[in-house]
Amino acid sequence: MKKNKSPKLTMTAIGFLIIGMGCLIVKNFLPEYVDAQGLLHEPYFFLIPIGFLIVFIALIIGSIAFINNMIKLKR
């Protein structure tokens, strides 16, 4: 088995994946409440779209790293 030819891309993808999943996990543990008028207050809602965006970026970078590996393995 040959070595990974793009370890920097792979490690970058793993890093982005960990950060994105961390944002989504942290959001679940932060407080949110419903006030007396029945309005939901989520002060850390921004972590949801940021988390999904970072996970999506990780998937793109990981796909690029995988394709690069497959191309280099065929040579």
ABEGO torsion letter per residue (X at the ends): XBBBABAAAAAAAAAAAAAAAAAAAAAAABBBBBBAAGBBBBAAAAAAAAAAAAAAAAAAAAAAAAAAAAAAAAX
